[in-house]
């Protein structure tokens, strides 16, 4: 019928679970072994943007990306555990548009955006 959203390829709870899993991977690997986590997530999201018209899979990709960012904010950034405070600050800075310096520790403004 008119005005109804098309059926999704994946149920909402599945997209949320994928986002939470991605957030946990970022938490576990970001900086130490996955410096480009946010760049890679963003490039995956933008890979469907080159087409004239988005297909349903592109919409799922966008929703999973947003749910990943939401899970990062809710579970990591807004409630850091004692051993994760420094990493949480780095994640916040990356989400604000800063880049990790080559040494992996210092934060510099992102001029590539």
PyMOL commands that set and color helices and strands:
alter all, ss='L'
color gray80, all
select helices_A, chain A and resi 12-29+37-46+56-77+82-95
alter helices_A, ss='H'
color red, helices_A
select strands_A, chain A and resi 98-100+107-109
alter strands_A, ss='S'
color yellow, strands_A
deselect
rebuild
show_as cartoon
